[in-house]
Amino acid sequence: MAHKSRLRTMLAAFNGPQTVGSSPTYWIGFLAVVCLVFAYPFFGENYAVSNNGFLLVWTFLGLSVCILWGYTGIFSFGQTAFFGLAGYAYGIMSINVAPEYSMLAALAAIVVIMLLSAFIGYVIFYGGISSLYIAIFTLMLTLLAETLLNRTSGPTFTIGQASLGGSNGMVGIPPLQFGWGDWAVIFVDKPFFWLVATLLLFVFLGLRLLLNSNWGYLMVATREDPLRTQLFGYDVRWIQLVTYIIAAGLGGLGGVLFASWNNFISPASMGMTAATLPIIWVAAGGRSSILAVVIATFALQWINQQLAYSSGQYSLLFFAVLLLVTVMIFPKGIVSTVENWISRRQSAAPAPVDHEALQGGE
């Protein structure tokens, strides 16, 4: 009984109404899935493992949109800008430093993106831009970044040894590396998968802590009724700004990992199509569930990849139909609808009898 009590206390901070799953069964299943994910590279082929690591990278961008739109009510098209600019920032820094310092370059790139988002967020939220125009404003910034980077061809647009490359993109970006000399671990193929899976695990658990904390309640209150939240004495603009910075950091992390895996980043990562896809992932998964967004992002990017191999127009058609079906039939998201159905069935099932508690009572 004491062990069960300590376990419940440890898990209490991760459980709450803002996230799906709180029972011991959920956490046992979660642990089993985590073990399977980390064991997968031992029996998977290098290419398949590396490709699945690449697909996992997009979940950070999906979570970035999720906590903004789903939990705080900020509909932003600008997360791909942070994704792409972080990739460029990492590329510039990593090319100009020794490979041993690539981790520091990645951290510096994410910090730069978060500082940039703090400035943009201050203009948006303290400048009084209404929610209707935030989407337009952020989309404008995304397309502006894409347009400017498309015009950086030639030797003039070189920072140190890093050439921006214009519409062709920046090439020769080194992979992430930890350690020096013979002790260095270069994160390609299977090590890259483990790195991304580890980061995703920490981000997922960290977001559960955040969303089920007092700050998470303030995020949801801001989404539901910002005026009432302000009347209770909370600065809604500050809540939105801090959440915006956190979301930018998640998008930036995804951009750094993308550039590291691909050894390449281009302005297309911030184009109109790129800006629209995360919205579809989150809408189809369920914008008020980080678990649903992780599942939907990975699954939809896998489908997108398979369709792109055969014919690109099928991919765009699929996502257009998916968005239409989601809006008309599954407004809460397809994955979230399934989650709610499972939760209702579990709630309807009779609760198991705790024999140890009964014996203790005797």
C-alpha positions as CSV (number, residue, x, y, z in Angstrom):
1,M,0.0,0.0,0.0
2,A,2.8,2.4,0.8
3,H,4.4,1.8,-2.6
4,K,1.1,2.5,-4.3
5,S,0.7,5.7,-2.3
6,R,4.1,6.9,-3.2
7,L,3.5,6.1,-6.9
8,R,0.2,8.0,-6.9
9,T,2.0,11.0,-5.3
10,M,4.7,11.0,-7.9
11,L,2.2,10.8,-10.7
12,A,-0.2,13.4,-9.3
13,A,1.8,16.3,-10.7
14,F,1.5,14.8,-14.2
15,N,-2.2,14.1,-14.0
16,G,-5.1,16.6,-14.3
17,P,-8.1,17.6,-16.4
18,Q,-5.9,19.3,-19.1
19,T,-4.3,16.0,-20.3
20,V,-5.6,12.6,-21.2
21,G,-4.9,9.6,-19.0
22,S,-4.3,9.5,-15.3
23,S,-5.0,5.9,-14.2
24,P,-2.3,3.4,-13.3
25,T,-3.3,1.4,-16.4
26,Y,-2.6,4.4,-18.6
27,W,0.9,4.9,-17.0
28,I,1.7,1.2,-17.3
29,G,0.8,1.3,-21.0
30,F,2.8,4.6,-21.4
31,L,5.8,2.9,-19.9
32,A,5.4,-0.1,-22.1
33,V,5.2,2.1,-25.2
34,V,8.3,4.1,-24.2
35,C,10.3,0.8,-23.7
36,L,9.2,-0.4,-27.1
37,V,10.2,2.9,-28.7
38,F,13.7,2.8,-27.2
39,A,14.1,-0.9,-28.0
40,Y,13.1,-0.4,-31.6
41,P,16.5,0.6,-33.0
42,F,18.1,-2.7,-31.7
43,F,16.1,-4.7,-34.3
44,G,15.2,-2.0,-36.9
45,E,17.2,-1.3,-40.0
46,N,19.3,1.8,-40.1
47,Y,17.3,3.6,-42.8
48,A,13.9,2.8,-41.2
49,V,15.1,3.9,-37.8
50,S,16.6,7.1,-39.1
51,N,13.5,7.9,-41.1
52,N,11.2,7.3,-38.1
53,G,13.5,9.6,-36.1
54,F,13.0,12.2,-38.8
55,L,9.2,11.8,-38.5
56,L,9.3,12.2,-34.8
57,V,11.1,15.6,-35.3
58,W,7.8,17.1,-36.6
59,T,6.0,16.3,-33.3
60,F,7.8,19.2,-31.7
61,L,6.3,21.6,-34.3
62,G,2.9,20.0,-33.7
63,L,3.2,20.5,-30.0
64,S,4.2,24.1,-30.5
65,V,1.0,24.8,-32.4
66,C,-1.0,22.7,-29.9
67,I,-0.2,24.6,-26.7
68,L,-0.7,27.9,-28.5
69,W,-3.9,27.2,-30.4
70,G,-5.4,24.3,-28.4
71,Y,-4.7,25.4,-24.8
72,T,-4.3,29.2,-25.0
73,G,-6.5,30.1,-28.0
74,I,-3.8,31.8,-30.0
75,F,-4.2,30.8,-33.7
76,S,-0.7,31.3,-35.1
77,F,0.7,30.5,-38.6
78,G,4.1,31.6,-37.5
79,Q,5.5,28.5,-35.9
80,T,7.1,27.3,-39.1
81,A,9.0,30.6,-39.2
82,F,10.6,29.7,-35.8
83,F,11.2,26.1,-37.1
84,G,13.0,27.3,-40.2
85,L,14.9,30.2,-38.7
86,A,16.1,27.9,-35.9
87,G,17.4,25.5,-38.6
88,Y,19.2,28.4,-40.3
89,A,20.6,29.7,-37.0
90,Y,21.9,26.2,-36.1
91,G,23.4,25.8,-39.6
92,I,25.3,29.1,-39.4
93,M,26.6,28.5,-35.9
94,S,27.5,24.8,-36.4
95,I,29.3,25.4,-39.7
96,N,31.4,28.1,-38.1
97,V,32.5,26.2,-35.0
98,A,34.2,22.9,-34.3
99,P,31.9,19.8,-34.4
100,E,32.5,19.3,-30.7
101,Y,30.5,22.5,-30.0
102,S,27.4,21.6,-32.2
103,M,25.3,21.0,-29.1
104,L,26.1,24.5,-27.8
105,A,25.3,25.8,-31.3
106,A,21.9,24.0,-31.1
107,L,21.2,25.5,-27.7
108,A,22.2,29.0,-28.8
109,A,19.9,28.7,-31.9
110,I,16.9,27.8,-29.7
111,V,17.7,30.7,-27.3
112,V,18.0,33.1,-30.3
113,I,14.6,32.0,-31.6
114,M,13.0,32.4,-28.1
115,L,14.4,35.9,-27.9
116,L,13.0,36.7,-31.3
117,S,9.6,35.3,-30.3
118,A,9.7,37.5,-27.2
119,F,10.1,40.6,-29.3
120,I,7.4,39.5,-31.8
121,G,5.1,38.3,-29.0
122,Y,5.5,41.7,-27.2
123,V,4.4,43.5,-30.4
124,I,1.4,41.2,-30.9
125,F,0.0,40.9,-27.3
126,Y,1.1,44.3,-25.8
127,G,0.5,46.0,-29.1
128,G,-3.2,45.1,-28.9
129,I,-3.5,43.0,-32.0
130,S,-6.8,41.2,-31.8
131,S,-7.1,37.4,-32.1
132,L,-8.6,37.7,-35.6
133,Y,-5.5,39.4,-36.9
134,I,-2.9,37.4,-35.1
135,A,-3.2,34.6,-37.7
136,I,-2.8,37.1,-40.5
137,F,0.1,38.9,-38.8
138,T,2.0,35.7,-38.1
139,L,1.4,34.3,-41.6
140,M,2.8,37.6,-43.0
141,L,5.9,37.2,-40.9
142,T,6.4,33.6,-42.1
143,L,6.0,34.5,-45.7
144,L,8.3,37.5,-45.2
145,A,11.0,35.3,-43.8
146,E,10.6,32.9,-46.7
147,T,10.8,35.7,-49.3
148,L,13.9,37.3,-47.7
149,L,15.8,34.0,-47.5
150,N,14.9,33.1,-51.1
151,R,16.8,36.3,-52.1
152,T,20.1,35.4,-50.4
153,S,21.8,33.7,-53.4
154,G,25.4,34.4,-54.2
155,P,28.7,34.9,-52.2
156,T,27.4,38.2,-50.7
157,F,25.1,36.4,-48.4
158,T,27.7,34.4,-46.5
159,I,28.1,34.5,-42.7
160,G,31.6,33.2,-41.9
161,Q,31.9,29.9,-43.8
162,A,28.1,29.4,-44.0
163,S,26.4,30.4,-47.3
164,L,22.7,31.0,-47.0
165,G,22.1,29.6,-50.5
166,G,19.0,31.5,-51.5
167,S,16.1,29.3,-52.8
168,N,18.5,26.3,-52.9
169,G,18.9,26.4,-49.2
170,M,21.9,26.0,-46.8
171,V,23.8,22.8,-47.3
172,G,26.6,21.1,-45.4
173,I,25.1,21.6,-42.0
174,P,26.9,19.1,-39.6
175,P,24.9,16.6,-37.5
176,L,24.7,17.1,-33.7
177,Q,27.6,15.7,-31.8
178,F,28.3,15.1,-28.1
179,G,31.9,14.6,-26.8
180,W,35.3,14.9,-28.2
181,G,37.7,12.8,-30.3
182,D,37.2,9.0,-30.0
183,W,34.6,9.5,-27.3
184,A,32.3,11.6,-29.5
185,V,28.8,10.4,-30.2
186,I,27.6,11.7,-33.6
187,F,23.8,11.7,-33.8
188,V,23.0,10.0,-37.1
189,D,20.8,7.0,-37.8
190,K,20.1,5.1,-34.6
191,P,21.7,7.5,-32.1
192,F,19.7,10.3,-33.7
193,F,16.5,8.3,-33.1
194,W,17.4,7.8,-29.5
195,L,18.2,11.5,-29.1
196,V,14.8,12.6,-30.6
197,A,12.9,10.0,-28.6
198,T,14.6,11.1,-25.4
199,L,13.9,14.8,-26.1
200,L,10.2,14.0,-27.0
201,L,9.8,12.0,-23.8
202,F,11.1,14.9,-21.7
203,V,9.1,17.5,-23.6
204,F,5.9,15.4,-23.3
205,L,6.3,14.9,-19.6
206,G,7.3,18.6,-19.1
207,L,4.2,19.7,-20.9
208,R,2.0,17.5,-18.8
209,L,3.5,19.1,-15.7
210,L,3.0,22.6,-17.2
211,L,-0.5,22.1,-18.4
212,N,-1.7,20.5,-15.1
213,S,0.0,23.3,-13.0
214,N,-1.6,26.6,-12.1
215,W,0.0,28.1,-15.2
216,G,-1.8,25.5,-17.4
217,Y,-5.1,26.5,-15.8
218,L,-4.4,30.1,-16.6
219,M,-3.7,29.2,-20.2
220,V,-7.0,27.5,-20.5
221,A,-8.8,30.3,-18.7
222,T,-7.2,32.7,-21.2
223,R,-8.5,30.6,-24.1
224,E,-12.0,30.3,-22.6
225,D,-12.6,33.9,-21.4
226,P,-9.7,36.3,-21.5
227,L,-11.8,39.2,-20.2
228,R,-13.0,37.3,-17.1
229,T,-9.4,36.0,-16.5
230,Q,-8.2,39.6,-16.5
231,L,-11.0,40.7,-14.1
232,F,-9.7,38.1,-11.7
233,G,-6.4,40.1,-11.6
234,Y,-4.3,38.1,-14.1
235,D,-2.3,39.8,-16.8
236,V,-3.6,37.9,-19.9
237,R,-1.0,39.5,-22.1
238,W,1.8,38.1,-20.0
239,I,0.3,34.6,-20.0
240,Q,0.0,34.7,-23.8
241,L,3.5,36.1,-24.2
242,V,5.2,33.4,-22.0
243,T,3.2,30.7,-23.8
244,Y,4.2,32.1,-27.1
245,I,7.9,32.0,-26.2
246,I,7.6,28.4,-24.9
247,A,5.9,27.4,-28.2
248,A,8.6,29.1,-30.2
249,G,11.2,27.1,-28.3
250,L,9.5,23.9,-29.2
251,G,9.3,24.9,-32.8
252,G,12.9,25.9,-32.7
253,L,14.0,22.6,-31.3
254,G,12.2,20.9,-34.1
255,G,14.0,23.1,-36.6
256,V,17.4,22.4,-35.2
257,L,16.8,18.6,-35.2
258,F,15.5,18.8,-38.8
259,A,18.6,20.7,-40.0
260,S,20.9,18.3,-38.1
261,W,19.2,15.2,-39.7
262,N,18.9,16.6,-43.2
263,N,22.2,18.5,-43.2
264,F,20.2,21.1,-45.1
265,I,17.5,23.8,-44.5
266,S,15.7,25.9,-47.1
267,P,13.1,28.7,-47.3
268,A,10.5,26.1,-48.3
269,S,10.4,25.1,-44.7
270,M,8.6,28.4,-44.1
271,G,6.3,28.4,-47.1
272,M,2.6,28.5,-47.3
273,T,2.3,24.7,-47.4
274,A,4.7,24.3,-44.5
275,A,2.7,26.8,-42.5
276,T,-0.6,25.0,-43.1
277,L,0.4,21.4,-42.4
278,P,0.9,21.9,-38.6
279,I,-2.6,23.4,-38.3
280,I,-4.0,20.3,-40.0
281,W,-2.0,17.9,-37.8
282,V,-3.3,19.6,-34.6
283,A,-6.9,19.9,-35.9
284,A,-7.0,16.3,-37.0
285,G,-5.4,15.0,-33.8
286,G,-7.3,17.1,-31.4
287,R,-6.0,20.5,-30.4
288,S,-6.7,20.1,-26.7
289,S,-4.6,16.9,-26.3
290,I,-0.9,16.8,-26.5
291,L,-1.0,13.0,-26.8
292,A,-3.4,13.2,-29.7
293,V,-1.2,15.7,-31.5
294,V,1.9,13.5,-31.1
295,I,0.1,10.5,-32.5
296,A,-1.6,12.5,-35.4
297,T,1.6,14.4,-36.3
298,F,3.7,11.2,-36.6
299,A,0.9,9.3,-38.5
300,L,0.1,12.1,-40.9
301,Q,3.7,12.8,-41.7
302,W,4.2,9.1,-42.4
303,I,1.2,9.2,-44.8
304,N,2.4,12.4,-46.3
305,Q,5.8,10.9,-47.0
306,Q,4.3,7.7,-48.6
307,L,2.0,9.8,-50.8
308,A,4.9,12.1,-51.8
309,Y,6.9,9.1,-53.0
310,S,4.1,8.2,-55.5
311,S,2.8,11.6,-56.4
312,G,2.9,15.0,-54.7
313,Q,-0.6,16.1,-55.7
314,Y,-2.2,13.1,-53.9
315,S,-0.6,14.3,-50.7
316,L,-2.1,17.8,-51.0
317,L,-5.5,16.3,-51.9
318,F,-5.4,14.0,-48.9
319,F,-4.7,16.8,-46.5
320,A,-7.5,19.0,-48.0
321,V,-10.0,16.1,-47.7
322,L,-8.8,15.4,-44.2
323,L,-9.2,18.9,-43.0
324,L,-12.7,19.0,-44.5
325,V,-13.7,15.8,-42.8
326,T,-12.2,16.9,-39.5
327,V,-14.1,20.3,-39.5
328,M,-17.4,18.7,-40.5
329,I,-17.4,15.4,-38.7
330,F,-14.7,15.5,-36.0
331,P,-14.5,19.1,-34.7
332,K,-12.6,17.9,-31.6
333,G,-10.2,15.9,-33.6
334,I,-10.1,12.3,-34.8
335,V,-7.6,11.0,-32.2
336,S,-9.3,12.9,-29.4
337,T,-12.7,11.5,-30.3
338,V,-11.2,8.0,-30.1
339,E,-9.6,8.9,-26.8
340,N,-12.9,10.2,-25.3
341,W,-14.7,7.0,-26.5
342,I,-12.1,4.8,-24.7
343,S,-12.3,6.9,-21.6
344,R,-16.1,6.7,-21.5
345,R,-15.9,2.9,-21.8
346,Q,-13.4,2.7,-19.0
347,S,-15.5,4.9,-16.8
348,A,-18.6,2.7,-17.5
349,A,-16.7,-0.5,-16.5
350,P,-17.1,-1.6,-12.8
351,A,-14.2,-0.5,-10.6
352,P,-11.9,-3.3,-9.4
353,V,-12.1,-4.3,-5.7
354,D,-8.9,-3.3,-3.7
355,H,-8.6,-6.5,-1.6
356,E,-5.5,-5.1,0.2
357,A,-7.5,-2.1,1.4
358,L,-10.3,-4.4,2.6
359,Q,-7.9,-6.6,4.5
360,G,-6.3,-3.5,6.0
361,G,-9.7,-2.3,7.1
362,E,-10.4,-5.5,8.9
